[in-house]
Amino acid sequence: MYKIRMATTHVDLHNERMSVEALNDFVDLVNHQYTPIGIEHDPRIPPIGRVISAQIEKLPDGEFAVDGIAEMFEEGQEIEFKNDGREIPADITSESITISPDRSYLEPDDKKLLLEVKDLVNGEIKPALKKSVEPISVLIIAASFIAGGIAQGFFGKIGEDVWDKLKSKINELVNSKPRIEKDRLLVFEFTVDTEDNPLCLETILTNPSESEISRFMNEGLQQLDKETNRFFQHRHYLRKVVFEYKDNKLKVIFGLRKDGVPLSIPDE
């Protein structure tokens, strides 16, 4: 076990600071779920550990900090599944499409495009607030569906009349010039639910071209539907499956148990 500092009330590198109230809410959240520890918020890399508890500490300068107790994973380590009522979160509450841009989407032109995408899909914008050095740019498109209905459900939520326009706007956002020197990740995060066992299927496109975005939305969504059923065979412990979409194919990168432990999942 390791002690890690997760947040403080100091002004951070983004010239922002968290209130004590926000820290208290953060501690409450951490203590009621498992929080995976990633590397620079890169969704392509499996978690290297999980936070299992947290508390607030008063610092010598009068400010406050959240210190967590973390369990780090070792390669090849067998970790027993913890069925203690805590899980990593799964968002199945929103019926609309959610657009989550990270801090690389703060330019005025980005904000304009994000609002246009929001209006096209009648969705909502929830910024992904990351507190670290950011070598990559991430845009997440998220929605919830019933199992086996991702392609039809996504198309149904959007509508045929704006489908092509949406693909064009997403491409314009992801491939805009301010982020051209970084890896640009377009992430489709779909949560499917059967018998109150939500499963998140996350598909990542790295530096996608306009044609790759179009192919995924036209063909990749149907491929994703075909993959869903085999993962629900393990739904008693599996919470997330992360795919890479490349060369018109889906490839599993890793899975994630409900208790935050990464799994290696073979392709079929």
C-alpha positions in Angstrom: 0.0 0.0 0.0 1.2 3.5 -0.8 0.1 7.0 0.4 -0.5 9.4 -2.5 -1.6 13.0 -2.6 -4.6 13.3 -4.8 -5.6 17.0 -4.5 -5.1 20.2 -2.4 -6.6 23.6 -2.0 -3.4 25.2 -3.4 -3.6 27.0 -6.8 -2.6 24.4 -9.4 -0.8 24.6 -12.7 -4.0 25.5 -14.4 -4.4 28.5 -12.0 -7.4 26.9 -10.4 -8.0 25.7 -6.8 -10.4 23.3 -5.1 -12.5 24.4 -2.1 -12.5 22.4 1.1 -16.1 21.5 0.3 -15.1 20.1 -3.0 -12.3 18.1 -1.3 -14.9 16.7 1.1 -17.1 15.6 -1.7 -14.1 14.1 -3.5 -13.2 12.0 -0.3 -16.8 10.8 0.0 -16.8 9.7 -3.6 -13.4 7.9 -3.3 -14.5 6.0 -0.2 -17.6 4.7 -1.8 -16.1 3.3 -5.0 -12.8 2.0 -6.4 -10.8 4.7 -8.3 -8.4 3.3 -10.9 -4.9 5.0 -11.2 -3.9 5.6 -14.7 -0.9 7.1 -16.5 -1.4 10.7 -17.7 -5.1 10.1 -18.2 -4.3 8.0 -21.3 -7.3 5.6 -21.7 -5.2 3.3 -23.9 -3.1 2.2 -20.9 -4.5 -0.2 -18.3 -4.6 1.2 -14.7 -1.5 0.6 -12.7 -3.3 0.6 -9.4 -6.4 1.7 -7.5 -7.2 4.0 -4.7 -9.0 2.2 -1.9 -9.6 5.0 0.7 -8.9 8.7 1.2 -9.0 11.4 3.9 -8.5 15.1 4.3 -5.3 16.3 6.0 -4.5 19.9 7.1 -1.2 21.1 5.8 1.4 23.2 7.7 0.6 26.3 5.6 -3.1 26.2 6.6 -4.2 24.6 3.3 -5.9 21.2 3.0 -5.1 18.1 1.0 -6.7 14.8 0.1 -4.4 11.8 0.8 -5.3 8.5 -0.6 -4.2 4.9 0.2 -3.3 3.2 -3.1 -2.8 -0.4 -4.0 -0.4 -0.7 -7.0 -0.6 -3.7 -9.3 2.5 -5.8 -10.2 2.9 -7.5 -13.6 1.6 -11.1 -13.4 0.0 -10.6 -10.0 -3.1 -12.6 -9.3 -5.6 -10.3 -7.4 -8.6 -11.9 -5.8 -11.9 -10.2 -6.9 -13.3 -8.0 -4.1 -17.0 -8.3 -3.8 -17.4 -5.7 -1.0 -20.1 -3.6 -2.5 -17.8 -1.0 -4.0 -17.2 -0.8 -7.7 -15.7 1.5 -10.3 -18.5 3.8 -11.5 -20.7 3.3 -14.6 -22.9 6.1 -15.9 -26.3 4.8 -16.9 -28.3 7.8 -15.7 -28.2 10.0 -18.7 -30.5 9.3 -21.7 -28.9 11.9 -23.9 -25.5 11.9 -25.7 -22.7 13.4 -23.7 -19.7 15.2 -25.2 -16.7 15.4 -22.9 -13.8 17.5 -24.1 -10.5 17.8 -22.2 -8.6 21.0 -21.7 -7.2 20.9 -25.2 -10.6 22.1 -26.4 -10.6 25.5 -24.8 -10.0 27.6 -28.0 -13.0 29.8 -29.0 -13.4 27.9 -32.3 -13.5 24.6 -30.3 -16.2 25.9 -28.0 -18.3 27.0 -31.0 -17.9 23.6 -32.6 -18.7 21.8 -29.4 -22.0 23.8 -29.1 -22.8 22.9 -32.7 -22.3 19.2 -32.0 -24.3 19.5 -28.8 -27.2 21.0 -30.7 -27.0 18.5 -33.5 -27.4 15.5 -31.1 -29.6 17.3 -28.5 -27.0 16.3 -26.0 -25.0 17.9 -23.2 -21.4 19.0 -22.6 -19.5 17.7 -19.6 -15.9 18.9 -19.6 -13.3 16.3 -18.6 -11.2 18.1 -16.0 -7.8 16.6 -15.9 -5.2 17.7 -13.3 -1.9 16.6 -14.9 0.6 17.3 -17.6 -1.4 16.5 -20.8 0.6 15.0 -23.7 -2.6 13.9 -25.5 -5.9 15.4 -26.5 -9.1 13.5 -25.7 -12.7 14.0 -26.9 -15.3 11.5 -25.5 -18.7 10.8 -27.0 -20.8 8.9 -24.5 -24.2 7.3 -24.4 -26.2 4.5 -22.8 -28.1 1.7 -24.6 -29.6 -1.7 -24.1 -27.4 -4.7 -24.9 -27.1 -5.4 -28.7 -28.6 -2.0 -29.6 -25.6 0.3 -29.9 -25.6 1.0 -33.6 -29.4 1.3 -33.9 -29.6 3.2 -30.6 -26.9 5.7 -31.5 -28.3 6.3 -35.0 -31.8 6.7 -33.5 -30.7 9.2 -30.9 -29.0 11.3 -33.6 -31.3 11.0 -36.5 -30.6 10.3 -40.2 -31.0 14.0 -41.2 -27.9 15.1 -39.2 -25.7 11.9 -39.4 -23.3 13.1 -42.1 -23.1 16.6 -40.6 -22.2 15.1 -37.2 -19.4 13.1 -38.7 -18.0 16.2 -40.3 -18.2 18.3 -37.1 -16.5 15.6 -35.1 -13.7 15.4 -37.6 -13.3 19.2 -37.6 -13.0 19.1 -33.8 -10.5 16.3 -33.5 -8.3 17.4 -36.3 -8.2 21.1 -35.6 -4.8 22.7 -35.8 -4.2 23.6 -32.1 -3.8 19.9 -31.2 -2.0 18.6 -34.4 1.3 18.0 -32.5 -0.4 15.7 -29.9 -1.9 12.3 -30.2 -5.6 13.1 -30.8 -7.9 10.5 -29.3 -11.5 10.2 -30.2 -13.3 8.0 -27.7 -16.7 6.5 -28.1 -17.9 5.3 -24.6 -21.1 3.3 -24.7 -22.6 1.8 -21.6 -25.0 -1.2 -22.1 -27.2 -2.5 -19.4 -28.7 -6.0 -18.8 -30.3 -7.1 -15.6 -28.8 -4.1 -13.7 -25.3 -5.1 -14.7 -23.9 -2.2 -16.7 -20.9 -2.8 -19.0 -18.9 0.0 -20.6 -17.6 -0.6 -24.1 -15.0 2.1 -24.9 -13.6 2.4 -28.4 -10.5 4.6 -29.1 -9.5 6.0 -32.4 -6.0 7.5 -32.4 -5.3 10.4 -34.7 -8.2 9.4 -36.9 -8.7 10.7 -40.4 -12.1 11.8 -41.6 -12.6 8.5 -43.5 -11.7 6.5 -40.3 -14.3 8.4 -38.3 -16.9 7.8 -41.0 -16.1 4.1 -41.2 -16.4 3.6 -37.5 -19.7 5.4 -37.3 -21.0 3.5 -40.4 -19.5 0.0 -39.8 -17.6 -0.1 -36.5 -20.7 0.5 -34.4 -22.2 -2.7 -35.9 -19.0 -4.6 -35.2 -19.2 -3.4 -31.6 -22.8 -4.7 -31.3 -21.5 -8.2 -32.4 -18.8 -8.1 -29.7 -21.2 -7.2 -26.8 -22.8 -10.6 -26.1 -19.6 -12.5 -25.3 -18.6 -10.0 -22.7 -22.0 -10.2 -20.9 -21.1 -13.9 -20.2 -18.7 -12.4 -17.6 -20.8 -9.6 -16.4 -20.7 -10.7 -12.7 -17.2 -9.1 -12.5 -16.5 -7.3 -15.7 -17.2 -3.5 -15.9 -15.4 -2.2 -18.9 -13.8 -3.4 -22.2 -11.5 -1.0 -24.0 -11.0 -1.4 -27.8 -8.8 0.1 -30.4 -10.4 0.8 -33.8 -7.8 0.7 -36.6 -7.8 -0.5 -40.2 -11.5 -1.0 -40.0 -11.1 -3.5 -37.2 -11.9 -3.7 -33.5 -9.1 -5.0 -31.2 -9.4 -5.5 -27.5 -6.8 -3.6 -25.5 -7.8 -4.6 -22.0 -10.7 -5.3 -19.7 -11.5 -3.8 -16.3 -13.1 -5.6 -13.4 -15.7 -3.9 -11.2 -13.1 -3.6 -8.5 -10.7 -1.7 -10.8 -8.3 -4.5 -11.7 -7.3 -4.7 -15.4 -7.7 -8.0 -17.3 -6.2 -9.4 -20.5 -9.0 -10.4 -22.8 -8.2 -12.5 -25.9 -9.7 -11.6 -29.3 -12.1 -14.2 -30.7 
